[in-house]
Amino acid sequence: MKGKIPSHFGEVEISERVIAEYAGNSAVSCFGIVGMAAVPMSGKGLARLLRKESYHKGIDVRIKENKISLDFHVIVAYGVSIKAVAENLMESVEYRISQFTGMEVDRINVYVEGVRIID
C-alpha cells in the first residue's frame, strides 16, 4: 500500500520503497548504527551488511490507514549500549519520517542482527 497525502490540487502518493530508502539513510546517520542488515530468507545464518544503495532491503515498511510502521534490521557498533542506540534510532527516524512524509509513524521495531567492531 502507498501512503497518501491529500492536497487541494489532488493527492500525493508515497511508495513504501521511498520511505524505506529515506528511513535507511536516516538510521545509518544515528550514533552506534554500523549499517543495515540483509537477513537470510530462512531466518538462519549470518546477516550481511548492505551497501548504501540497498539500505531499503533491511527495512520492512507497512502503511495502514495512512500510518507507517517500520521494522529495522541493523548492525550495531561493538561496545555501545544497544538500548540507547535503538531508542535514539527510533526517536530520530520517527521525527524525520513524519517530517518527510507528513504522515504519522505508528510503530518502529529494531532488530539487531549483528555487531561489528569499528576501527
Residue frames as a rotation matrix with the C-alpha (Angstrom) as fourth column:
MET 1
0.581 0.814 0.000 0.00
0.814 -0.581 0.000 0.00
0.000 0.000 -1.000 0.00
LYS 2
-0.391 -0.682 0.618 1.16
0.646 -0.681 -0.343 3.53
0.655 0.265 0.708 -0.64
GLY 3
-0.410 0.201 -0.890 0.96
0.715 -0.534 -0.450 6.48
-0.566 -0.821 0.076 1.71
LYS 4
-0.053 0.483 0.874 -1.39
0.853 -0.433 0.291 9.21
0.519 0.761 -0.389 0.59
ILE 5
-0.636 -0.161 -0.754 -1.15
0.549 -0.781 -0.297 12.91
-0.541 -0.603 0.586 1.30
PRO 6
0.338 0.835 0.435 -4.20
0.930 -0.227 -0.288 14.97
-0.142 0.502 -0.853 0.32
SER 7
-0.800 -0.502 -0.329 -3.70
0.409 -0.857 0.314 18.32
-0.439 0.117 0.891 -1.37
HIS 8
0.044 0.860 -0.509 -6.14
-0.101 -0.503 -0.859 20.89
-0.994 0.089 0.065 -2.67
PHE 9
-0.181 -0.169 -0.969 -4.78
-0.958 -0.193 0.212 20.06
-0.223 0.967 -0.127 -6.17
GLY 10
0.381 0.264 -0.886 -5.16
-0.530 0.848 0.025 16.31
0.758 0.460 0.462 -5.79
GLU 11
0.945 -0.049 0.322 -3.30
-0.240 0.565 0.789 13.59
-0.221 -0.823 0.523 -3.96
VAL 12
0.081 -0.971 -0.224 0.36
-0.918 0.015 -0.395 12.69
0.387 0.237 -0.891 -3.44
GLU 13
0.981 0.179 -0.074 1.26
-0.145 0.933 0.330 9.00
0.128 -0.313 0.941 -3.14
ILE 14
0.092 -0.974 0.209 4.48
-0.993 -0.105 -0.056 7.85
0.077 -0.202 -0.976 -1.50
SER 15
0.495 0.070 -0.866 5.68
-0.289 0.953 -0.088 4.31
0.819 0.294 0.492 -2.13
GLU 16
0.989 -0.128 0.068 6.91
-0.009 0.414 0.910 2.05
-0.145 -0.901 0.409 0.64
ARG 17
0.421 -0.888 0.185 10.28
0.892 0.368 -0.263 1.80
0.165 0.276 0.947 -1.11
VAL 18
0.098 -0.349 0.932 10.79
0.152 -0.920 -0.361 5.59
0.984 0.177 -0.037 -1.00
ILE 19
0.745 0.227 0.628 10.01
-0.553 -0.316 0.771 5.57
0.374 -0.921 -0.109 2.71
ALA 20
0.903 -0.430 -0.003 12.38
0.382 0.798 0.467 2.62
-0.198 -0.423 0.884 3.25
GLU 21
0.209 -0.866 0.455 15.24
0.779 -0.133 -0.612 4.35
0.591 0.482 0.647 1.42
TYR 22
0.170 -0.091 0.981 14.79
-0.290 -0.956 -0.039 7.56
0.942 -0.278 -0.189 3.41
ALA 23
0.900 0.219 0.377 14.45
-0.421 0.210 0.883 5.64
0.114 -0.953 0.281 6.68
GLY 24
0.734 -0.675 -0.068 17.62
0.675 0.737 -0.024 3.65
0.067 -0.028 0.997 5.93
ASN 25
-0.042 -0.753 0.657 19.65
0.479 -0.592 -0.648 6.77
0.877 0.288 0.385 5.30
SER 26
0.384 0.254 0.888 18.24
-0.577 -0.685 0.445 8.32
0.721 -0.683 -0.116 8.46
ALA 27
0.998 0.065 -0.010 19.06
-0.037 0.670 0.742 5.22
0.055 -0.740 0.671 10.50
VAL 28
0.461 -0.885 -0.056 22.71
0.842 0.457 -0.289 4.93
0.281 0.086 0.956 9.49
SER 29
-0.036 -0.458 0.888 23.29
0.043 -0.888 -0.457 8.54
0.998 0.022 0.051 10.46
CYS 30
0.825 0.388 0.411 22.45
-0.397 -0.119 0.910 7.61
0.402 -0.914 0.056 14.07
PHE 31
-0.126 -0.893 0.433 25.28
-0.969 0.018 -0.246 7.02
0.212 -0.451 -0.867 16.56
GLY 32
-0.354 -0.165 0.921 26.12
-0.627 0.773 -0.103 3.35
-0.694 -0.613 -0.377 17.01
ILE 33
0.720 0.593 0.360 24.48
-0.079 0.585 -0.807 2.09
-0.690 0.553 0.468 13.83
VAL 34
-0.420 -0.895 0.146 27.08
-0.022 0.171 0.985 0.50
-0.907 0.411 -0.092 11.54
GLY 35
-0.834 0.173 -0.524 24.60
-0.549 -0.161 0.820 -0.23
0.057 0.972 0.230 8.79
MET 36
0.275 0.960 0.055 21.50
-0.937 0.281 -0.209 -2.04
-0.216 0.006 0.976 7.63
ALA 37
-0.655 -0.496 0.569 21.44
-0.447 0.863 0.238 -5.84
-0.609 -0.098 -0.787 7.56
ALA 38
-0.061 0.586 -0.808 20.13
-0.863 0.375 0.338 -8.25
0.501 0.718 0.483 4.97
VAL 39
-0.218 0.080 0.973 18.62
-0.735 0.642 -0.218 -11.19
-0.642 -0.763 -0.081 6.79
PRO 40
-0.970 -0.146 -0.194 18.64
-0.238 0.727 0.644 -14.59
0.047 0.671 -0.740 5.04
MET 41
-0.252 0.949 -0.188 15.16
-0.729 -0.059 0.682 -15.67
0.637 0.309 0.706 3.93
SER 42
-0.042 0.199 -0.979 15.39
0.301 0.937 0.178 -18.81
0.953 -0.287 -0.099 6.06
GLY 43
0.775 0.282 0.565 15.93
-0.375 -0.514 0.772 -16.66
0.508 -0.810 -0.292 9.15
LYS 44
0.822 -0.565 0.074 19.05
0.303 0.544 0.783 -18.69
-0.483 -0.620 0.618 9.88
GLY 45
0.239 -0.828 0.508 22.66
0.942 0.070 -0.329 -17.86
0.237 0.557 0.796 9.20
LEU 46
-0.445 -0.556 -0.702 24.63
0.706 -0.700 0.106 -14.65
-0.550 -0.448 0.704 9.30
ALA 47
0.780 0.610 -0.137 23.19
0.446 -0.696 -0.563 -11.29
-0.439 0.379 -0.815 8.38
ARG 48
-0.194 -0.867 0.459 25.25
0.980 -0.156 0.121 -9.34
-0.034 0.473 0.880 5.87
LEU 49
-0.232 -0.012 -0.973 25.92
0.293 -0.954 -0.058 -5.62
-0.928 -0.298 0.225 5.83
LEU 50
0.494 0.527 0.691 24.10
0.823 -0.029 -0.567 -3.85
-0.279 0.849 -0.448 2.99
ARG 51
-0.697 -0.652 0.298 25.60
0.717 -0.643 0.271 -1.21
0.016 0.403 0.915 0.72
LYS 52
-0.776 0.339 -0.532 24.10
-0.062 -0.880 -0.470 2.28
-0.628 -0.332 0.704 0.72
GLU 53
-0.661 0.524 -0.537 22.07
-0.726 -0.266 0.634 1.69
0.189 0.809 0.556 -2.43
SER 54
-0.373 0.511 -0.774 20.44
0.064 0.847 0.528 -1.36
0.926 0.147 -0.349 -0.81
TYR 55
-0.961 -0.026 0.274 19.52
-0.262 -0.220 -0.940 0.03
0.084 -0.975 0.204 2.63
HIS 56
-0.191 0.981 0.011 15.84
-0.971 -0.191 0.146 -0.36
0.145 0.017 0.989 1.79
LYS 57
0.055 0.174 -0.983 16.28
-0.278 0.948 0.152 -4.16
0.959 0.265 0.100 1.84
GLY 58
-0.754 -0.389 -0.529 16.98
0.388 0.386 -0.837 -4.01
0.530 -0.836 -0.140 5.58
ILE 59
-0.858 0.513 -0.015 13.68
-0.341 -0.592 -0.730 -2.26
-0.383 -0.622 0.683 6.36
ASP 60
-0.601 0.779 0.180 10.13
0.771 0.505 0.389 -3.53
0.212 0.372 -0.904 6.23
VAL 61
-0.934 0.347 -0.087 7.57
-0.322 -0.922 -0.213 -0.76
-0.154 -0.171 0.973 5.71
ARG 62
-0.507 0.859 0.070 3.85
0.852 0.488 0.188 -1.19
0.127 0.155 -0.980 6.24
ILE 63
-0.945 0.313 0.092 1.25
-0.318 -0.948 -0.036 1.51
0.076 -0.063 0.995 5.70
LYS 64
-0.485 0.845 -0.225 -2.20
0.802 0.532 0.269 1.01
0.347 -0.049 -0.936 7.15
GLU 65
0.572 0.802 -0.175 -4.82
0.819 -0.546 0.176 3.74
0.045 -0.244 -0.969 7.39
ASN 66
0.609 -0.418 0.674 -2.10
0.124 -0.790 -0.601 6.22
0.783 0.449 -0.429 6.38
LYS 67
0.733 -0.461 0.500 0.06
-0.637 -0.205 0.743 5.32
-0.240 -0.863 -0.444 9.38
ILE 68
0.346 -0.729 -0.591 3.58
-0.546 0.356 -0.759 3.98
0.763 0.585 -0.275 8.89
SER 69
0.846 -0.232 0.480 5.11
-0.300 0.536 0.789 1.00
-0.440 -0.812 0.384 10.71
LEU 70
0.446 -0.793 -0.414 8.80
-0.704 -0.025 -0.710 0.23
0.553 0.608 -0.570 10.26
ASP 71
0.922 -0.328 0.204 10.95
0.122 0.749 0.652 -2.80
-0.366 -0.576 0.730 11.08
PHE 72
0.541 -0.819 -0.194 14.71
-0.805 -0.436 -0.404 -2.11
0.246 0.375 -0.894 11.00
HIS 73
0.900 -0.435 -0.029 17.30
0.431 0.878 0.208 -4.88
-0.065 -0.199 0.978 10.70
VAL 74
0.777 -0.586 0.231 20.56
-0.516 -0.802 -0.299 -3.28
0.361 0.113 -0.926 11.80
ILE 75
0.343 -0.790 -0.508 24.16
0.768 0.547 -0.332 -3.99
0.540 -0.276 0.795 12.69
VAL 76
0.984 0.045 0.173 25.43
-0.068 -0.799 0.597 -2.04
0.165 -0.599 -0.783 15.69
ALA 77
0.165 -0.976 0.145 28.91
-0.489 -0.209 -0.847 -0.99
0.856 0.069 -0.512 16.74
TYR 78
0.162 -0.233 -0.959 30.69
0.650 0.756 -0.074 -3.13
0.743 -0.611 0.274 19.33
GLY 79
-0.664 -0.536 -0.521 30.73
0.718 -0.262 -0.645 -1.66
0.209 -0.802 0.559 22.84
VAL 80
-0.767 0.460 0.447 27.71
-0.414 -0.888 0.203 0.63
0.490 -0.029 0.871 22.58
SER 81
-0.690 0.657 0.304 24.51
-0.142 0.289 -0.947 0.35
-0.710 -0.697 -0.106 24.62
ILE 82
-0.864 0.394 0.314 22.09
0.469 0.402 0.786 -1.41
0.183 0.826 -0.532 22.30
LYS 83
0.038 0.930 -0.365 19.13
0.971 -0.121 -0.206 0.01
-0.235 -0.347 -0.908 24.19
ALA 84
0.017 -0.092 -0.996 20.42
0.163 -0.982 0.094 3.60
-0.986 -0.164 -0.002 23.88
VAL 85
-0.901 -0.391 -0.188 21.26
-0.135 -0.161 0.978 3.15
-0.413 0.906 0.092 20.18
ALA 86
-0.647 0.716 0.263 17.84
0.737 0.499 0.456 1.63
0.195 0.489 -0.850 19.43
GLU 87
0.213 0.747 -0.630 15.96
0.827 -0.481 -0.291 4.37
-0.520 -0.459 -0.720 21.30
ASN 88
-0.301 -0.411 -0.860 17.98
-0.106 -0.882 0.459 7.06
-0.948 0.230 0.222 19.53
LEU 89
-0.987 -0.035 0.154 17.24
0.141 0.245 0.959 5.43
-0.071 0.969 -0.237 16.16
MET 90
-0.293 0.956 0.032 13.51
0.956 0.292 0.032 5.24
0.022 0.040 -0.999 16.95
GLU 91
0.261 0.387 -0.884 13.24
0.525 -0.825 -0.206 8.88
-0.810 -0.411 -0.419 18.02
SER 92
-0.513 -0.577 -0.635 15.36
-0.209 -0.634 0.745 10.21
-0.832 0.515 0.205 15.18
VAL 93
-0.961 0.153 0.231 13.66
0.275 0.413 0.868 8.18
0.038 0.898 -0.439 12.44
GLU 94
-0.105 0.982 -0.155 10.17
0.962 0.061 -0.266 8.89
-0.252 -0.177 -0.951 13.78
TYR 95
0.163 0.114 -0.980 10.82
0.158 -0.983 -0.089 12.64
-0.974 -0.140 -0.178 13.59
ARG 96
-0.692 -0.547 -0.471 12.49
-0.342 -0.325 0.882 12.53
-0.636 0.771 0.038 10.17
ILE 97
-0.850 0.408 0.331 9.90
0.525 0.617 0.586 10.25
0.035 0.672 -0.739 8.55
SER 98
0.103 0.947 -0.303 6.93
0.894 -0.222 -0.389 12.22
-0.436 -0.231 -0.870 9.89
GLN 99
0.051 -0.165 -0.985 8.52
-0.123 -0.980 0.157 15.48
-0.991 0.113 -0.071 8.66
PHE 100
-0.863 -0.491 -0.120 9.43
-0.206 0.125 0.971 13.94
-0.462 0.862 -0.209 5.27
THR 101
-0.824 0.544 0.159 6.05
0.508 0.585 0.633 12.34
0.251 0.602 -0.758 4.56
GLY 102
-0.638 0.650 0.413 3.56
-0.675 -0.730 0.107 14.35
0.371 -0.211 0.904 6.60
MET 103
0.289 0.714 -0.638 2.23
-0.240 0.699 0.674 11.00
0.927 -0.042 0.373 7.84
GLU 104
0.510 -0.033 0.860 2.09
-0.860 -0.008 0.510 9.59
-0.010 -0.999 -0.033 11.35
VAL 105
-0.418 -0.647 -0.638 4.62
-0.467 0.755 -0.460 6.93
0.779 0.106 -0.618 12.36
ASP 106
0.597 0.794 0.110 2.68
-0.564 0.318 0.762 4.31
0.570 -0.517 0.638 14.29
ARG 107
0.888 -0.285 0.362 5.42
-0.096 0.655 0.750 1.86
-0.450 -0.700 0.554 15.27
ILE 108
0.375 -0.844 -0.384 9.16
-0.747 -0.030 -0.664 1.29
0.549 0.536 -0.642 14.91
ASN 109
0.946 -0.157 0.284 10.76
-0.045 0.804 0.593 -2.07
-0.321 -0.574 0.753 15.72
VAL 110
0.305 -0.917 -0.255 14.54
-0.930 -0.229 -0.288 -2.55
0.206 0.325 -0.923 15.78
TYR 111
0.988 -0.076 0.135 16.08
0.053 0.985 0.164 -5.98
-0.146 -0.155 0.977 15.23
VAL 112
0.293 -0.953 -0.076 19.80
-0.891 -0.301 0.340 -6.13
-0.347 -0.032 -0.937 15.96
GLU 113
0.975 0.135 -0.176 21.17
-0.209 0.829 -0.519 -8.71
0.076 0.543 0.836 13.54
GLY 114
0.464 -0.872 -0.156 24.86
0.756 0.482 -0.443 -8.29
0.461 0.088 0.883 14.28
VAL 115
0.860 -0.354 -0.367 27.68
0.023 -0.692 0.721 -6.45
-0.509 -0.629 -0.587 15.99
ARG 116
0.615 -0.690 0.381 30.78
0.624 0.131 -0.770 -5.10
0.482 0.712 0.511 14.30
ILE 117
0.234 -0.655 -0.718 34.00
0.721 -0.379 0.581 -3.65
-0.653 -0.653 0.384 15.66
ILE 118
0.930 0.062 0.363 34.68
0.288 -0.738 -0.611 -0.17
0.230 0.672 -0.703 14.31
ASP 119
0.024 -0.995 -0.096 38.28
0.981 0.042 -0.191 0.97
0.195 -0.089 0.977 13.87
